[in-house]
């Protein structure tokens, strides 16, 4: 996969997370099936779409709760339950 393709895939994820978080924080409805135009190039748009659709509800909820990475989630679990999961 080319670097531009990887970039488009990452941009799809980034833009989706940003849009979801903004909508939820403002109490607005969000339709994930409405994928914005990223590029007129079919391959780049396809990679963007794949990234957009790869965002899970768990990732969105983690961001809303202030967990930016899975390492932070693991750390908070350790703090809460006193066990370490590596």
FITIDREN-577413 format. One line per field, with one value per atom (N, C-alpha, C, O): residue number from 1; residue in one letter; chain; x, y, z. Coordinates in nm, 2 decimals. Example, Ala and Ser with C-alpha at 12.3 -4.5 7.8 and 13.67 -1.06 7.14 Angstrom:
BEGIN
pos	[1,1,1,1,2,2,2,2]
code	[A,A,A,A,S,S,S,S]
unit	[A,A,A,A,A,A,A,A]
px	[1.32,1.23,1.32,1.42,1.28,1.37,1.29,1.34]
py	[-0.57,-0.45,-0.33,-0.33,-0.22,-0.11,0.00,0.11]
pz	[0.78,0.78,0.78,0.85,0.71,0.71,0.79,0.80]
END
This chain:
BEGIN
pos	[1,1,1,1,2,2,2,2,3,3,3,3,4,4,4,4,5,5,5,5,6,6,6,6,7,7,7,7,8,8,8,8,9,9,9,9,10,10,10,10,11,11,11,11,12,12,12,12,13,13,13,13,14,14,14,14,15,15,15,15,16,16,16,16,17,17,17,17,18,18,18,18,19,19,19,19,20,20,20,20,21,21,21,21,22,22,22,22,23,23,23,23,24,24,24,24,25,25,25,25,26,26,26,26,27,27,27,27,28,28,28,28,29,29,29,29,30,30,30,30,31,31,31,31,32,32,32,32,33,33,33,33,34,34,34,34,35,35,35,35,36,36,36,36,37,37,37,37,38,38,38,38,39,39,39,39,40,40,40,40,41,41,41,41,42,42,42,42,43,43,43,43,44,44,44,44,45,45,45,45,46,46,46,46,47,47,47,47,48,48,48,48,49,49,49,49,50,50,50,50,51,51,51,51,52,52,52,52,53,53,53,53,54,54,54,54,55,55,55,55,56,56,56,56,57,57,57,57,58,58,58,58,59,59,59,59,60,60,60,60,61,61,61,61,62,62,62,62,63,63,63,63,64,64,64,64,65,65,65,65,66,66,66,66,67,67,67,67,68,68,68,68,69,69,69,69,70,70,70,70,71,71,71,71,72,72,72,72,73,73,73,73,74,74,74,74,75,75,75,75,76,76,76,76,77,77,77,77,78,78,78,78,79,79,79,79,80,80,80,80,81,81,81,81,82,82,82,82,83,83,83,83,84,84,84,84,85,85,85,85,86,86,86,86]
code	[X,X,X,X,X,X,X,X,X,X,X,X,X,X,X,X,X,X,X,X,X,X,X,X,X,X,X,X,X,X,X,X,X,X,X,X,X,X,X,X,X,X,X,X,X,X,X,X,X,X,X,X,X,X,X,X,X,X,X,X,X,X,X,X,X,X,X,X,X,X,X,X,X,X,X,X,X,X,X,X,X,X,X,X,X,X,X,X,X,X,X,X,X,X,X,X,X,X,X,X,X,X,X,X,X,X,X,X,X,X,X,X,X,X,X,X,X,X,X,X,X,X,X,X,X,X,X,X,X,X,X,X,X,X,X,X,X,X,X,X,X,X,X,X,X,X,X,X,X,X,X,X,X,X,X,X,X,X,X,X,X,X,X,X,X,X,X,X,X,X,X,X,X,X,X,X,X,X,X,X,X,X,X,X,X,X,X,X,X,X,X,X,X,X,X,X,X,X,X,X,X,X,X,X,X,X,X,X,X,X,X,X,X,X,X,X,X,X,X,X,X,X,X,X,X,X,X,X,X,X,X,X,X,X,X,X,X,X,X,X,X,X,X,X,X,X,X,X,X,X,X,X,X,X,X,X,X,X,X,X,X,X,X,X,X,X,X,X,X,X,X,X,X,X,X,X,X,X,X,X,X,X,X,X,X,X,X,X,X,X,X,X,X,X,X,X,X,X,X,X,X,X,X,X,X,X,X,X,X,X,X,X,X,X,X,X,X,X,X,X,X,X,X,X,X,X,X,X,X,X,X,X,X,X,X,X,X,X,X,X,X,X,X,X]
unit	[A,A,A,A,A,A,A,A,A,A,A,A,A,A,A,A,A,A,A,A,A,A,A,A,A,A,A,A,A,A,A,A,A,A,A,A,A,A,A,A,A,A,A,A,A,A,A,A,A,A,A,A,A,A,A,A,A,A,A,A,A,A,A,A,A,A,A,A,A,A,A,A,A,A,A,A,A,A,A,A,A,A,A,A,A,A,A,A,A,A,A,A,A,A,A,A,A,A,A,A,A,A,A,A,A,A,A,A,A,A,A,A,A,A,A,A,A,A,A,A,A,A,A,A,A,A,A,A,A,A,A,A,A,A,A,A,A,A,A,A,A,A,A,A,A,A,A,A,A,A,A,A,A,A,A,A,A,A,A,A,A,A,A,A,A,A,A,A,A,A,A,A,A,A,A,A,A,A,A,A,A,A,A,A,A,A,A,A,A,A,A,A,A,A,A,A,A,A,A,A,A,A,A,A,A,A,A,A,A,A,A,A,A,A,A,A,A,A,A,A,A,A,A,A,A,A,A,A,A,A,A,A,A,A,A,A,A,A,A,A,A,A,A,A,A,A,A,A,A,A,A,A,A,A,A,A,A,A,A,A,A,A,A,A,A,A,A,A,A,A,A,A,A,A,A,A,A,A,A,A,A,A,A,A,A,A,A,A,A,A,A,A,A,A,A,A,A,A,A,A,A,A,A,A,A,A,A,A,A,A,A,A,A,A,A,A,A,A,A,A,A,A,A,A,A,A,A,A,A,A,A,A,A,A,A,A,A,A,A,A,A,A,A,A]
px	[0.09,0.00,0.09,0.18,0.06,0.14,0.12,0.03,0.22,0.21,0.09,0.02,0.05,-0.07,-0.20,-0.29,-0.20,-0.31,-0.32,-0.43,-0.21,-0.20,-0.25,-0.33,-0.21,-0.25,-0.40,-0.46,-0.45,-0.60,-0.68,-0.78,-0.63,-0.69,-0.69,-0.79,-0.57,-0.56,-0.65,-0.71,-0.65,-0.74,-0.89,-0.96,-0.93,-1.07,-1.10,-1.20,-1.01,-1.02,-1.03,-1.11,-0.93,-0.92,-1.04,-1.10,-1.09,-1.20,-1.33,-1.41,-1.34,-1.46,-1.47,-1.57,-1.35,-1.35,-1.38,-1.46,-1.32,-1.35,-1.49,-1.55,-1.55,-1.69,-1.79,-1.88,-1.76,-1.85,-1.84,-1.94,-1.72,-1.70,-1.77,-1.84,-1.75,-1.82,-1.97,-2.04,-2.02,-2.17,-2.22,-2.32,-2.16,-2.21,-2.19,-2.28,-2.09,-2.07,-2.17,-2.21,-2.22,-2.32,-2.46,-2.55,-2.48,-2.61,-2.67,-2.80,-2.59,-2.65,-2.65,-2.57,-2.73,-2.74,-2.62,-2.58,-2.57,-2.45,-2.48,-2.52,-2.47,-2.50,-2.36,-2.31,-2.31,-2.18,-2.18,-2.07,-2.30,-2.30,-2.28,-2.27,-2.29,-2.26,-2.11,-2.07,-2.04,-1.90,-1.86,-1.90,-1.78,-1.75,-1.65,-1.58,-1.65,-1.56,-1.42,-1.39,-1.32,-1.18,-1.10,-1.01,-1.13,-1.05,-1.13,-1.22,-1.10,-1.17,-1.10,-1.16,-0.99,-0.93,-1.00,-1.01,-1.04,-1.12,-1.05,-1.11,-0.92,-0.85,-0.83,-0.85,-0.80,-0.78,-0.91,-0.91,-1.02,-1.15,-1.19,-1.25,-1.16,-1.18,-1.11,-1.16,-0.98,-0.90,-0.96,-0.96,-1.00,-1.06,-1.18,-1.21,-1.27,-1.39,-1.36,-1.43,-1.26,-1.23,-1.19,-1.23,-1.11,-1.07,-1.19,-1.20,-1.27,-1.40,-1.48,-1.53,-1.50,-1.59,-1.52,-1.58,-1.39,-1.32,-1.32,-1.28,-1.38,-1.39,-1.50,-1.61,-1.46,-1.56,-1.63,-1.58,-1.74,-1.81,-1.72,-1.73,-1.64,-1.56,-1.45,-1.43,-1.40,-1.30,-1.36,-1.30,-1.48,-1.55,-1.58,-1.56,-1.63,-1.66,-1.54,-1.54,-1.42,-1.30,-1.26,-1.21,-1.27,-1.24,-1.33,-1.29,-1.46,-1.55,-1.52,-1.54,-1.47,-1.44,-1.30,-1.26,-1.23,-1.10,-0.99,-0.87,-1.01,-0.91,-0.86,-0.94,-0.74,-0.69,-0.62,-0.62,-0.57,-0.50,-0.54,-0.59,-0.52,-0.55,-0.45,-0.49,-0.33,-0.24,-0.30,-0.29,-0.36,-0.43,-0.54,-0.57,-0.62,-0.73,-0.67,-0.72,-0.57,-0.50,-0.45,-0.47,-0.39,-0.34,-0.45,-0.44,-0.56,-0.68,-0.74,-0.79,-0.74,-0.79,-0.70,-0.75,-0.57,-0.48,-0.50,-0.50,-0.52,-0.54,-0.67,-0.68,-0.77,-0.90,-0.91,-0.97,-0.85,-0.87,-0.74,-0.74,-0.63,-0.51,-0.44,-0.35,-0.48,-0.41,-0.35,-0.39,-0.25,-0.18,-0.21,-0.19,-0.25,-0.28,-0.18,-0.20,-0.08,0.02,0.01,0.09]
py	[-0.12,0.00,0.12,0.13,0.22,0.34,0.43,0.42,0.52,0.62,0.70,0.73,0.75,0.83,0.75,0.81,0.62,0.54,0.52,0.53,0.50,0.49,0.62,0.62,0.73,0.86,0.88,0.93,0.84,0.86,0.77,0.81,0.65,0.56,0.62,0.62,0.67,0.74,0.86,0.89,0.94,1.06,1.02,1.09,0.91,0.86,0.84,0.87,0.77,0.74,0.87,0.89,0.96,1.09,1.17,1.22,1.19,1.27,1.21,1.29,1.08,1.02,1.04,1.07,1.01,1.03,1.18,1.20,1.27,1.41,1.45,1.51,1.40,1.43,1.37,1.43,1.24,1.17,1.24,1.27,1.28,1.34,1.48,1.51,1.55,1.68,1.67,1.75,1.58,1.56,1.52,1.57,1.43,1.38,1.48,1.49,1.56,1.66,1.77,1.84,1.80,1.90,1.85,1.92,1.72,1.66,1.65,1.64,1.64,1.63,1.48,1.40,1.45,1.32,1.31,1.41,1.19,1.17,1.04,0.94,1.06,0.95,0.91,0.97,0.80,0.75,0.70,0.69,0.68,0.64,0.75,0.73,0.87,0.99,1.03,1.11,0.96,0.97,1.09,1.10,1.18,1.30,1.28,1.17,1.36,1.35,1.39,1.50,1.30,1.32,1.35,1.43,1.28,1.29,1.25,1.16,1.31,1.27,1.14,1.08,1.11,0.98,0.87,0.86,0.77,0.66,0.58,0.54,0.55,0.47,0.54,0.48,0.67,0.75,0.76,0.75,0.78,0.79,0.65,0.65,0.55,0.41,0.39,0.33,0.43,0.41,0.50,0.45,0.62,0.71,0.64,0.64,0.59,0.53,0.41,0.39,0.33,0.21,0.26,0.20,0.37,0.42,0.48,0.45,0.55,0.60,0.50,0.51,0.39,0.28,0.19,0.10,0.20,0.11,0.16,0.09,0.28,0.33,0.26,0.25,0.20,0.13,0.21,0.32,0.17,0.23,0.24,0.34,0.14,0.13,0.25,0.31,0.27,0.38,0.51,0.60,0.53,0.66,0.68,0.79,0.58,0.59,0.61,0.69,0.55,0.57,0.72,0.78,0.78,0.92,1.01,1.11,0.97,1.05,1.05,1.15,0.93,0.92,0.97,0.96,1.02,1.08,0.98,1.01,0.87,0.77,0.79,0.76,0.83,0.85,0.73,0.72,0.64,0.53,0.40,0.42,0.29,0.17,0.15,0.09,0.21,0.20,0.28,0.23,0.39,0.47,0.39,0.39,0.32,0.24,0.13,0.10,0.06,-0.05,0.01,-0.05,0.13,0.19,0.22,0.20,0.28,0.31,0.18,0.18,0.07,-0.05,-0.10,-0.15,-0.09,-0.13,-0.04,-0.10,0.09,0.17,0.14,0.14,0.10,0.08,-0.06,-0.07,-0.16,-0.30,-0.35,-0.46,-0.28,-0.32,-0.44,-0.50,-0.47,-0.58,-0.53,-0.43,-0.60,-0.55,-0.65,-0.77,-0.60,-0.69,-0.65,-0.55,-0.73,-0.71,-0.81,-0.81]
pz	[0.00,0.00,0.00,0.08,-0.09,-0.10,0.02,0.10,0.04,0.15,0.15,0.25,0.03,0.01,0.05,0.11,0.02,0.06,0.21,0.26,0.27,0.42,0.48,0.58,0.42,0.47,0.46,0.56,0.35,0.33,0.43,0.48,0.45,0.55,0.69,0.76,0.73,0.86,0.87,0.97,0.76,0.76,0.78,0.84,0.72,0.74,0.88,0.93,0.95,1.10,1.18,1.26,1.15,1.22,1.21,1.30,1.08,1.05,1.11,1.16,1.11,1.17,1.32,1.37,1.38,1.53,1.57,1.66,1.50,1.52,1.50,1.59,1.39,1.36,1.47,1.51,1.50,1.60,1.74,1.80,1.78,1.91,1.92,2.01,1.81,1.81,1.81,1.88,1.73,1.73,1.86,1.91,1.93,2.06,2.16,2.25,2.16,2.26,2.25,2.34,2.12,2.10,2.10,2.07,2.12,2.13,1.99,1.98,1.89,1.75,1.71,1.76,1.61,1.55,1.45,1.39,1.44,1.35,1.26,1.32,1.13,1.04,0.98,0.89,1.03,0.98,0.84,0.78,0.78,0.64,0.55,0.43,0.60,0.51,0.52,0.59,0.43,0.42,0.34,0.22,0.39,0.32,0.20,0.21,0.11,0.00,0.04,0.10,0.02,0.06,-0.06,-0.06,-0.17,-0.29,-0.41,-0.40,-0.52,-0.65,-0.71,-0.80,-0.65,-0.69,-0.63,-0.51,-0.71,-0.65,-0.55,-0.45,-0.57,-0.47,-0.34,-0.24,-0.35,-0.23,-0.15,-0.03,-0.22,-0.16,-0.09,0.01,-0.16,-0.11,0.02,0.11,0.02,0.15,0.26,0.37,0.23,0.33,0.38,0.50,0.29,0.33,0.42,0.52,0.39,0.47,0.61,0.71,0.62,0.75,0.83,0.95,0.76,0.82,0.88,0.99,0.81,0.86,0.96,1.02,0.98,1.07,1.21,1.30,1.24,1.37,1.45,1.40,1.56,1.64,1.75,1.79,1.80,1.91,2.03,2.11,2.05,2.17,2.16,2.26,2.05,2.03,2.06,2.12,2.01,2.03,2.17,2.23,2.24,2.38,2.47,2.56,2.43,2.50,2.49,2.59,2.37,2.35,2.43,2.49,2.44,2.51,2.66,2.73,2.71,2.85,2.89,3.00,2.79,2.81,2.80,2.84,2.75,2.72,2.58,2.49,2.56,2.42,2.36,2.24,2.44,2.39,2.47,2.58,2.42,2.49,2.61,2.71,2.60,2.71,2.83,2.95,2.80,2.91,2.97,3.09,2.89,2.94,3.03,3.14,2.98,3.07,3.20,3.30,3.19,3.31,3.41,3.53,3.36,3.45,3.51,3.62,3.43,3.48,3.60,3.70,3.58,3.68,3.81,3.92,3.79,3.91,3.98,4.10,3.90,3.96,4.03,4.13,3.96,4.01,4.08,4.14,4.06,4.13,4.06,4.12,3.94,3.87,3.74,3.69,3.70,3.57,3.46,3.48,3.35,3.23,3.12,3.05,3.10,2.99,2.89,2.79]
END
